[in-house]
Amino acid sequence: MPPRRNHNALQLPCGQPNCQQYFKTPAGRTKHRLSAHPTFAAPTAHPDIPPLGGPPSTPHVDGSGHSQHPYSPPYDNVDQVDAPRPSSPPLPDVEVEFFGPGNRLYRNYHKDLDGKWCTNFFILYSCFFLPVAQPCDENGVFLPPGTPPPPPVNRSDDDWMPFQNHTEFETAEFLFKDDQMSASKIDCLLNLWAATLAKHNDCPPFADHRDLYSTIDSSPLRDVKWDCFQVQYSGKIPDIDVPSWVSNSYDVWFRDPREVIRNMLANPMFADEMDYHPYCEFSSSNDERQWKDFMSGDWAWDQADDISKDPGTIGSTFIPVILGSDKTMVSVGTGNNEYYPLYASIGFLAIPKTTRQYAADPKFRKFRRQLFHSLLSRILQTLRPGMTKPEVARFGDGHFCRVIYGLGPYIADYEEQVLLACIVRGWCPRCLAPHNNLDNDALDHCREHTDALVEEGTLGELWDDYGIVGDLIPFMNDFPHADINQPIALDILHQLIKGAFKDHLVAWVEDYLEVTYRKREAKQRMDDIDRRIAAVASFSGLRRFPEGRGFKQWTGDDSKALMKVYLPAIEGHVPSGIVQAFRALLEFCYYVHRNIISETSLMKIQDALARFHQHREAFQDAGVVSSFSLPRQHSLLHYPRLIQLFGAPNGLCSLIMESKHIKALDKLAAMRTDFTSRGMMNGTVLSVVFEALCTSYPWLVRNISNYVSIEQIQEAYNEADNGDRHGIMDLNDDAWHIRNEDELEGNENGEVDDGPTLVQAHVQLARTPLPALAIELEMPQLSALLRQFLFEQLHPDDPRDLSDILEFQFPSYDGRISIFNSASSTFYAPSDISGIGGMRTEYIRACPLWRNEAPRYDCIFVNTNPELEGMQGPDVARVLCFFSFTVRGTTFPCAVIRWFDTVGDSANEDTSLWVVCLGFAPNHSPNISIIHVDAIYHAAHLIPVYGTHFVSHDLKFHHSYDSFRFYYVNKYADHHAFEIAF
């Protein structure tokens, strides 16, 4: 056991920064804090009050280069929100750099992590200076500024190692990664393939599935081999009745974390996507601080302060190792089917099993817990030397740099947090709040305090009074600059989505109905809530619930999808207080899910949490719950401080374990990146073959030209039958991105765009006479609407209202048009699941038959007053058709829409959702217009205002937009909509 420091009976630390006082009792500590560190209650939030944190919580250098002093704002302790606290302040001589359009932001960079400055192209903006690690040679000797990196090892543009050619690689990627075909089906496919090639004396690319797997495994790229060791109980063994868990050995499979991390650093995919040293980011206009990436948080800055006390570390790059684990069941194992996968592809931690007789044995429980920590310590040992003495690593840009490692945040569900923090279940892993009153004001755990308690108290006292398991040794005790309680990260998925929302509030609604109504009526109301959820209209990226929420196997994606539609479904069945509790929790969740969180956003987070605590009392008043001492709900109190420590949680929670970025670490993805960088992935396999034939065997191409040509291959993709509806119109470019609808089957979730912020397009037209479209839409005024639209496009500066213009002055058009079933819009949405560049593509549908089931006509936000914020700016409309036509050489992409009118001047007080209704012209006809697609801002989602009426059993989701009078504008449809419809 590592030595613990000697300590006396003074066990409670003051908790204020830079105060080293300890006390015997909470009363003594409170007296000291009131006298030595007085605070004042903050007034209710008001627009004139500085945002949460006031000026930045750390002193910083403002835009003029002057140092500012610390400011510690007061906080209201009614809800005991874990308010941001000052961290180690940057020194006045920090590096200051402006960036962004108009230099609207600036950053203070840690002065002791010296870096070179190189111009990089940022995805959305023009150019700004991005600090990277100070380069050195492979021996660690720093290089002069401007020194280019060592030349990469040249490989020819036809070296497909370990594959023989392009076809082999594409086949392997399709079978193993894209389709994830089983071994037996791979063998079957290869046998069929071989049968077709036998007459040509040829064979398929792989002999069988084993050949495929071994070829992939033989890749030298990102290859860190798996290793294994065994562990066994080493304590005193009883003479008789020896439990099986005592004599068993346990296999632990892992990959060297040091090598895994070095491979990640050297990956050229990440060369321009990393923050290389800590920084604080501020607005140039008001010096308001904001948090985004991990390195923008106070924890990374504090670690840099601590590490840089050693002069030998100056100029190094701090590499925080972010870990995560989540107990899981696997289908293949060596005697166990329960493991703790240690994420970042480092390893699998064994979970000992025993019989029911010994399952509750304290010795087994201790062994099981301590084994978890011992294995973590053992696996991470290769990183330990690099935590105090810098080592040299190669980065994705080709340069060598000195790096120094540190154990960063640990991402885990509450059950794993209990195990990590060595605490009793029901207690908080971050603070000392008692388990029966978790929302009580309490100080944070710290290693020194825990060591003092262990030194002075008994195991029983530690368990009962402090919730500490005193005979366990946390794995972080074996590493420098590490405290197990500090790096436990927040977890949006398990704490908010699956915890507070699904497991608590949704379950409590059902309990409320059962408590309030008779059994039969309660079931009827629950069934009606399910029908309301099932009746919600389709929306890009929104999962549907055909049977409501009545299924047992819930996933994180299910809970996230339910959050988006649940609030309007319960209105009318539960009191206003419960509806407002849901509203407050949803707003809290969406605020903390932002990609960038400013001090103003922190104030909104604190306000939403205070309202949630206020309105959740409705459940207690109804007799549904007796206590709110729930660890997952309690964790919300720590979010403001954890955001300041670790940055925006959008990129630092268990959601990251489901992120598509993890796919970039596998071998096939690494090979694709390598082949692409060498220009080897241009064109398809078939087009490459035909180009090679054209070059090498022109006579053969002439002989087969009667059957197929390169042009026919291209046309087969682009050609459309005249008069039919096809493809997708891209709203982001003057040309339109078109794809066949069949390609989008099953792609209702939209697309993640992994590339930079670029739009590439090609054109495909389906020609139709305008009168035919007017007949199909049952819209005889379509021709007149088109003429009015064309007048506005050709005379954009004409100030007259259309009603004041004579009919003959409108230009006429009687040509053919191109009709589209869908439009795609690519936009910057880093708060949603998006590509590395933050880009996401969504689809807006307008088709008479969607998936051979029913018509689908989506809704949109239209830019009508772009200078206004929130719902004061855009209007809502429903798309009836997308089409385009060409006049005088100019092509106009358009949409036929029906307008909705906004009801009232503000959102509904209970739901915080705006209400709209179908709009009508002065003659009481539907208010229909033709608009340019450039006016479309974003897809919109509407949910009926159900009120107290029960929904018909016959109502289908595709009837939703035609069956109700009033609709809520669903700002919870996605995080982009949340920023629009407020």
N, C-alpha and C positions, 0 to 999 in steps of 0.2 A: 504494500500500500504506500503511495507517495506520502512523504511527510507533510503534515498539516501544521500550520503556524500555531505557536502557543497563543492563548487568548484567555482573558479573564471573564468575569461575569458580565461585563459591558457588551451586550450582544446586538443591540439595535443601532445601526448607523444613522446618522442624521439624514443623509440622502441628498442634501444640497450640494451643488458643485463646489469642489475645493474645501469642503468642510470635513474634517477627520474625527469629529466627535462621535462617541458611542454612548449608549444609555442602557440602563437595566430594564426600564419599563417604557411602554408607549407614552404614558403621562409625562415622564421626564423628557422624552424626546419632543413631545408637543410643546411643552413649556419652553424648551430651548429654541425651537423653530419660530415660535411666536415672538420671542425676544430678539433673537439674533438674525432671523431672516423673515421680517414681516412681509406679508402680502396683502393685497386689497382685492375685494370681490369685483369682478368685471361686470359692467352693466350689460343689459340685453343688447344683442347684436343690432347695430344701426349703421346705415350707409356711411355716416360720417366717422365711425370708429375705425381705426386702422385695422387691416385684416389680421387674422390669427397669426400671432408671432410678431405683430407690429412691424418695425423694421426687422431685417433678417436676424434670425436667432443667433447668428455668429457675427462678430464684427467683420466687415468686409471693406474692400476698396471700391468706392463708387466710380461712376463713369469719369469723374474728374481726376481720379487717382488719389483722392484723399481718404485716409483711414477713418472709419466710423467706429463708435464705441458700442459695447454690448448693450442690449436692451432686453430685459426680462419682463414680459408682459404679465399682468395679472390674469387669473382664470377663475371662472365660476366653478366652485367645487360641488354644486348641487348634484351633478351626474358623475362626478369623479372621473371625468375624461382625462386620460393620460396625456396631459398637455405637453407640447414640445418644450424641451429644456435646452439651455445653452450647451454647446459642445466645445471642444477645444478650438479656439478661434484661429483663423488664418492670420499670419503676421502681415504687417503693413506692406512688406515688399513682395507680396505675391505677384505672380504673372497675371496681367489683365489683358484680355483680348475681346474685341467686339466681333459680332457675327450676326447673320440673319439680314433680311432686307431692311435697308436703312439703319443698319447697326442697332436694331431694336433690342438686342440682348447683349450681355457681356458676361464673361466668366472670369472668376479668380481661380487660378491653378496653383496647386501646392508648390511652394517655392523650392522644396528640397528634392522634388522629383524632376530634375532638369530634363528638358526635352528639346529635340530639334524642332524646327517649325517648317512644315512643308505645305504647299498649296494643294488642296484636294477639292474635287468637285462634289458638292453636297447635292443630294437627290432633288430637293425642292427649290433650293435657293441658288444663287450664283456661285461665288467662291468665298470660302472663309478659311482661316488658318486652323488646322487641326493638329493638336499636339500629339506627337508620338514619342515612344521611348527613345532615350538618347542612344544612338547606335554605337556598337563596339565591334571589335573583331572577335573571332571565335575563341580568343584567349582572354576576353574581357577587357581589352585596352580600348578606351573610348576613342572614337574617330573624329576628325575635324568635321565641322558642319558642311553639309553638301556632299559628303562622300557617298558615291553610289553604292548600292548593295553588291555583294559578290554575284557574278553572273550565274544564272541557274544552269543546272546540268541540261544540256541540249539533248532533246529526243526528237527523232524524225517524226514527220507528220503522218507516217504510215505505221508507226509502232503502236500496236494495239495490246501490248502485253498486259495481262497474261492471256488475252484472247488472240486469235489468229487474224481476225478481221472485224469490220464494222458489224456485219451480220451476227457474229457470235456475241458481241457485246449487247446489241439491242435485244437479241433473243434472251440472254441471261437476265437483263434488266426487266424485260416483260414477264418472264416466268417467275422469277424469284421476288421481285419487288412490286411490280404493278399488279399482277394478277394473284401473286402469292399462291401459286398452284401447288398442290400436294405432290409428294414424290411419286406416288402411283400414277397420277394423271400426267406428270411430266414424262414418265416412261411410256405411257400409252401414246402420247402425242409424238414423241420421238420415233416410236415404232411405225406409226402411220406415216410420218414424214419420210422415214427410211424406205417404206414400201413404194412411195411415189418416185424416189430417186434411184431405186435399184436398177431400172432399165437404162439409166444414164451412167451407171457404174460410179455413183456418187453416194454420199452419206450425209446425215444431218449434222449440225454443228457440235452436238454432244452425244456421247455414247449412251448415257443414262443420267438419272438424277445425281448419282454420286460424282460422275464426271463434271456435271454442272457445278455442284457445291465445291468440289476441290479446286476447280478453276477460279471461282470467286475468292475462295480462301487464300489462294496463292498470290493475290495481289499484294505488291509491296506498299501500296498507299494506305496510310492511316492504320497500319497493322500493328496492333499491340496484342500479343498473344495472351490467351487465358492461362492462368496458373491456378494451382489448387494446393491447399494444405488441410490437415485434419486437426481437430481439437477434441479434447476429452476432459472430463471432470478430473481434477487433480487434488481434491480435498480428501478428507478422511473417509474411507470406505467401510461401511458396517461389515461385521463378520458374517451375519446371516441376513436373509431376505434382501439381497442387494437389488435395488431398483434398476430397471433396464437403462434409464437415462444416465446412471452413474457409470456403467460399463460400456455404453455405446460411444462410438466416435462419430464426429460430424464433419462432413466435407464442406469446405468454403471455397467457392470459385470466385476469382477476382482477376482484374487486369491492373497492372501497375499504374496507380493514379498519376504519378509523375510523368510517365510516358504518354498517357492519355492526354494530359494537359498540354504537354509539349507539342503533341500532334495538332491539337486544337489551335495553339498559337501559330503554328507553321502553316495552317490551312489558308491558302490564298483567298478562299471565299470570304474569310472574315477580316482580311487585311484592312479594309476601310470601314469596318463595322464595330471596331472596339474603341473603348475609352481607355487611354493608356496611363492616365494618372488622375487622382481625385480633383474635383473642381466644385465650385459653388456658382450657380447660375442665377443671374438677376435680370430684371427688366431695366432697360436704359432710361425709361421715362419716369419711373417712380421707385427704383431700387427694390422692387418687390422680388423676393427670392422664389424660385420654383425648383421642383424636384422632378427628375425624369429617370434617366438611367441610373444603374446601381452606383456608379462612381460619383454621382452628384449628391449622395447622401453623406451625413455626418460620420457614419461609422468608418467609411473608407478614409475620410480625412483624419479621423482620430487615430486609425491604424498607421497612417503615413507619419503622423506626428510621433507616435511611439517608436516606429521602426527607424525613422531618420535620426533618432538620438545617437545611433551608432554611425559615425562618420563614414564607415566602410560601405554603407548602403546608399549614400547620396548618388543620385543619377540612375538608380535602379527603377524598374517598373514593378509596381505592386500587383501581384496576381492573387486576388481573393478566390479561394476554392469554395464554390457554392455547391453544397451537397443536398440530397433529398432521398427519402426512403418512404416506402408505403407498403405495408404488409400485403402480400398477394398470394393467390393460389396459382400454381403452375401445373401443367398437365404432365410434364416429364420431370422426374427428380430421382435422386438416389436414396430411396427410403423415406424421403420427406416430400410433402406437397405444399408446404408453407415456407415462404422465404420472405426476407426483407430485401428487395432489390435496391441496391445503392446506386442512385441515378448518376448520370454522366457516364454510363456503361462501365462502371468501375467493378462491380461485383454483385454477388448474391450472398447475403448473410444467412447462415443456417439457423433454423428455429428448432430447438430440441423438442421432442415429443415424449410423452410417457403415458402410462395407463391412467384410468380415472382414479385409481387408488392413490396415486402420488401427485395428481394434478394440483392439489391444494397444499402440498407439502412445502413449508417455508423454504427448505433447503433447495428444492427444485426451482421454486419461483425466483430465489436469489441467483441460482446458477444461470437460469434462463436470461434474467435481466443483465447480469454482469457479463455474460458471454457476448451480448450485443455490443457492449462498450469495448470489451477486449478485442473483438474482431475488428471494429472500426479503427481502434488504435493500431492494430497490427497491419491492416491494409494501408493505412495512411503514413506509415513510418518512413517510406521513401521520400516523402515531402519534408520531413522534419529538418534535415540539414539545410535545405534551402529556405527555411523560415528565419534563420538568423544570419546566414552568410549567403550573399547573392551568387547565383550560378548563371551561366550563359545559355540562352535559348535563341533559336531562330524564329523569326516572325514571318507572317504571310507576305510581307513586302520584300522578303529576302534578306533583311538586315538581321544581324545578331544583336541582342541586347541583354543587359544584366536584368535578372528577375529575382524577386523575393516573394515567397509564397506566404499565405496566411489562411487560416480556416475562417471562412465567411459564414453567411447565413445558412441555416439548415432548414430545408423545406419539408414539413411533415404535418400529417394530421394530428389531432389532439392525442390520440392513443400513442402515437410515436413520440410526441412531445413529452408526455408523461414519462415514457421510457428514457428519453434523452436527458431530461432535466433531473431524473432520479427523484421524482416527487410522487405523492400519493394521488391516485385517481380522484378527481373532483376538485383538486387545487389548481391554481394558476401556475404555469411554468415560468412566468415572467415577474410576478409580483408576490408580495407576502399577504395578500388579502385572505381572510379566513374562508374556508370552503363553504360555510353556511351563510356567508354574506360577501360574496365575491365583488360586488359593486362598491364595497366600502373603500374609502381612501386608504392606500397602502403604498409602501415603498417597493422598489424593484429588488428582486433577488440579485445578489452578487457573490462571487466566489469567496471573497474574504469573509463575508458575513456567514455563509454556509459553513466554511471551515471552522469559524469560531463556534457556531452552534454545535457542530459535530464534536469539537474538542471538549465542550463544557456539558452538553446534555446527554441524556440516555437515548437509546433508540426509540423507546416508547414515547418519550417527550417530543422527540423530533417528529415522529409520525403523527401524534395527536395534536400538537400545538402549532407545528409549522408545516406539516404536510411533506416532510423531507424523509426520504429513505436513506438513513444515515450510513448503512453498511455497503453502499454502492459507490464505486469510483467512476465519475464521468470520464469519457475517453479524452475530452479536451484538456483534462488535467495533465496529460502527457505532452502537450504542445505549448509553445510560447505564444504570448499575446492572445490567449484564448480563455473564454469564460462561457461555460455551457449555457448559462441563462441569457446571455446577451444576444447571441446570434440566432435565436429561435425566431424565424420569420413569420409574418402574417400569412394567412392562407385563405384567399377569397373563395376558393372552391369548397373547402370543407367547413370553414368557419361561417361564411356568409350564405353561400348558395345551398349547400346540402345541410348545413347546420341550422343557422337562425331561420332561414326561409323554409326549407322543405321539412326538416325534422321537427321544427318547433312551430312556426306560425301556421303552416298548412295543416299540420296534424291538430293544432289547437282549434282551427275552424271547425273541423269535424267534431271535436270534443264539445265545442260550444253548441253546435246544432243538437247534439245528443242531450246536452244538459238543459237546453232551452225549450226544445219541442218534444212532443211524444215521439216514440220510436219510429212510427210509420211516416210522420211528417218530416222528421229529420232525414230519413232516407230519401224521401221525395225531393227535398231541397238539395241534398248532396247529388242526386241524379241530375237535377236541373243545372247545378254548377258544372257537372261533367258535360252536359249537352251544350252549355254555353261555350265551354272550352273547345268542344268539337266543331262548333259552328263558326269559329274564327276563320276569316278569309286567308287565302294563301299569301305568302310574302317571301321574297328572296332571302334565304338564310334562316327562315323560321320553321321549326319542326311542327308538324301537325299532330294532334292527339285525337284520332278518330273515335276513340271510346272514352274521351276525357282522361282523367288521371288514374283510372282504375286498372293499374297493372302493378305487379309486385317487384320486378327486377328494375330498379331505378338506377340510372347512371348519372354522372355529373352533367352530361349533355341534356338529359331529360329534365333535370332540375333547372338548368339554365333556360331551357325552352319554356318551361312552365312559368318562370318568373315574368316572361314577356307578355303573357296573356291572362294571368290569374286575377289581377286586381279588378277589372270590370266584371269578371264572372261572379264574384262574391257580393258585389254591391246589390243591396236589396234583400239579401239573406242574413247579413250580419250588421250590427250597429255601426254608426259612423266612426266611433273610436277605433274599431278593429280595422276598418278600411284605411284610416289615417295611419295606423301602425304599419300596415303593409306599405303604404306610400312612403313613409319615412325610411323604412328599411331598404326599399328599392332605390330611393334617391341616394342613400348612403352607399349602397353597392355600386351604383353607376358613377358616383363621384370618385370613389377610391379606385375605380377601374380606369380612370383617365390615364392617358399616356403621359401627360404632363400635369403635375399638381402644384399649383401656386399657393401662396399664403392665403389668398382669397378663397381658393378651393378648400383649404384646410378649415377655414371658418365655416364654409357650407357643410363640410363633413361633420364638424362638431355640432352645428345646428340640427342637422338631420338626426344625429344620434340622440341629442337631447329630446327631440320630438318623438323619436321611437320609444325612448324610456318613458315618456309621459303617456303615450297612447296605448302602450302594451298593458298598462294597468287595467284596460277594459277586460282582458282575459282573466285577470285576478279577481276583478269585481264580479265577474260572471261565475266564479267558482271553478274555472277551468284549470288554473295552476295556482299553487300555493306559494311558490318561491321562484325568483328569477336568478338564482345562483347557479347558472349554467355556464360551464367553462367556455363553450363556443360563443355564446352571446357576450359573456364578459370580455372576451378577447377584443371585441370592438372598441373597448375603452382604450386599448393600447395602439390603435391604428394611427392617430396623429403623430405620436412619437416615433413609431416604426417607419412611417413614411419619411420622416426627417432623417432617420438613421440609414435606411436602405433604398431610398428613392421610391418612385411610383411602383406600387405592388403589381401593376399590370404585367410586368416582366419578371416578377419574383414571387411566385406562389406555386402551388401544386399544379396549376393549369399549365405551367411550363413543361411539365412532364408529358403532356399531351400535345405539345406544340410541334408543328411541322418542322421547326428548326432542328429537332433531334434527328430528322431524316438526313440532314446534311453531314452527319458523322459516320454514316455507314460506308462500306467500301465501294459499292456501286455508285453512290452519289459522288464520292471522292474521285472515282475514275471518270465519271461523266464530266466533272469540273475540269479535270486534267485534259481530257480529250477535247473539250470545248475550247479551252485556252490555247490549244494548238491548232484550232481551226478544223478539227476532224469531224465535227458533228453537223456541218452544213448540209442541208438537204436530207431527204429520206434515204433509207437503204435502197429502195428501188430506183430512185433518181440517180443515186451515185453509181449503181450498176450500169444504168443506161448511158450515163456520161462516159463511163469507162469503155463501154462497148463502142460508142461513137468514136472515141479516140483510137482504140486499138484494133477494132474489127469493123470498119465502116461497111464492108461487104455483107457482114452478118446483119447489121442494122437495116440495110436495104432489103434483105430477104424477109425480115420479120415486120417490115413497115406496113404490110397489108393487114397486120393483126393489131398492132399497137404502136404508138409513137410517144415521144416525150411530151409533145404538146397535148396528146390525148390524156396522158396521165395527169397533167396539170388541169386540163379542162374537166376531167372527171370530178375534180374536187370543187371547181368553181361554177360549173354549168348548172343552170336552173331551168326547169320547164316553164315556158311562157304561161302566164296567167295564174300560176300557183303562188302560194305564200311560202316564203323561205327566209331562213336566217335571222340575223340579228343586226340591227343598226347600232353603231357605236356612237354614243353621245359626246365623245371626247375629241373628235377630230373632224376635219372637213370631209374626209373619206369615211366610209362606214366599214366597221369590222363585221363580216358576215360569216356565220357558220350554220351548218345544217342543224335543224332542231333535234335530229336524232343524236347528235353529239352531246346534247345537253340533258338527255334522259338520265334522271337520277342526280342531276347537278343542281338541285333546288337550293343548295346552301351557298350559291355564289362561288366565286373563285378567289383563291389567294394568289396574288401576283408576286412571284419571287424576283422578278427583274427590277431594274431601275424604273423611275417614273417616266416611262416612255410608252407611247401608244403606236403600234404598227397596225396598218389596216390594208384591206383589199376590198374590192367592190364586186358585188353580185346583184344583179337587177332582175326583178320579176315584173314584167310589164302588164298593166291592166288599164282599161279605159276608165276615166273618172266616173261616167254614169253608172258603170257596173258597181263601183264601190258605193255610190250613193244608194243604189238599190239594196245592196247587201246590208248597209248600215241603217236602212230605212230612214234616210236623211235627205229629203229632196232639196234642202237648202245648202247642201255641201258645195255646189258650184259657186253660189254666192259667197259662202264663207271663204272659199279658196281665193276668189277675186279680192276680197277684202284683205286677206292675209298677204297676197302678192303686192297689193298697193302699199301696205305698211313696210314690206321688205324693200320695195323699190324706192320708197319716199320716206326714209326713216326720220327725216327732220321736219316733216309736215306737221304743224301743230294742231290741225283741225281734228275734231272728233269724227269718227267714221259716219256717224248719223248725219253730219253736215255735208257730206260729199255726195254729189249726184251719182246715180247708178252708172251712167255712161262713162264716168271718169275712172271707174275701176277697170284695170286691165283684165282681159279675158284669157282663159286657158282651156283648151279642149283637147290637149294631148294626152298621152298615156302616162301612167304613174307606176311607181314601184312600191309594192306593199311588203311590210315586214311584220312578222309575228311578235318580235321582241326587240328590245333595245338594251344594249349593255353600257354601263357607265363605270369607268375606272376612276377612282378617287383616293385621296390620302385619308386613311382611316386607321391609324396605328392603335387605337383603343379596341378595335375589333380584331379578330383573328385575321392577320394580313401577312404579306410577304416581308422579307428582311427590310425592304425599302418602305414599308408601311402602306403599300398599295393594295387595294381590294377592288374586285369587279363584282357588280351586282347586276341583276337582270330584271327588266320591267316587261311584263307580258301584256300583249293585247291580241288575243287569238280566239277565234270562234269555237275551237275545240282543243282543249288542253289535255294531252295524254289520253285522247279518245274517251274522255269522261264528260266534260262540260266546258262551257265557255269560261275564259279567264281574262278579266280586264283589270289590271292593277291601278293603284292610285299613286299620285306623285305630288311633290312639292314644286310649285312654280314660282320662279323669282319675279315677283311683282313690285316689291319695295325693298330692294337689296340693301338700302342704307339703314333699315330698321332691324332690330335684333329679335330673336325668338319668333313666335308665331305672329308678331306684328309685321314681319317682313314677307314671308311667302304665303301663297294661297294654296289650297288643296284642290286637286282635280282628279278625275278618273279618265284614264286613257282608253279611247274606243278604237283607235287605229294608229299605226305608224306607217307613213308613206313618204316618198320623195318624188320630186319632179324637177325638170330642168327647163329654164327660161333664159334665153340670151347667153347661153354658155355657162350659166350659174345654176348649180344644183341646190335645191332647198329641201333639207330633211325636216319633216313636219310630224305633228301629232294632232289628231282630232281628240278633243277632250270635252268632258262635261264638268262644269265648275261645282264646287261645294261652297256654301256660305258659312262663315264663322258665326257661331251663336254666342253673343255676349262679348264683353271686353276683357275677360280674364278666364283663366282655366277653372275647372271645377275645383271647389275648395277641398273636397275629400280625396279625390283621386289625383289632383294636380294635372289633369288631362284636359285639353281644349275640346270643345264640342263643335261639330259641324253638321250641316244638313244639306241636302241637295238644293242647288240653286236654280232659280227660274228667271226668265227674262220678263220684262214688263208686260208682255202679252200672255204670261203664264205658261209659255212653252219652255222646255228645258234649256238652260243656259249653256250653249255649246259654242266652242271656238276652235280655230286652228292656230297652233302656236309653233314657233321654231323650236327644235329640240334643244337649242342652246339655253332656252328658258327653263328647262327641267333641271332642278337642283338636286333632287334625290328622290328615291322611291318613298312613298308614304304608306303607312298601314293604318287601317281604321278598324275599330271594334265597336259593335253596336252598344248603345246605351240600353241595357236590358231592363233597368229599373226593377220593379217588383214583380214583373210579369214572368211567368214560366215559359220557357222556349218550347215550341212544338217539336214533337218527336220526328216529324217529317222534314225539319229544316236541315239542309245540307250546307256545307261550308261555301259552296259556289253560289248559294242563294243569298249569302250574307249581305252583300252590297245592294241588294234589290229588295230587301224584306223589312227594313227598319227606317224610321224617320230621322233619328239622330244617331251620330256616331262619335266615339272618342277618337282623337288623333293619338295613336299609340306611340308615345315617345320612348317606350321601353322596347320597341321592336329591335333596335340595335343601338350601339353606343353613338353612332353618327346621328340617328334620329333624336337621341336624348339631347344633343347639342343644338338641335334645330327647334323642336316643338316645346319650348319652355315658355 
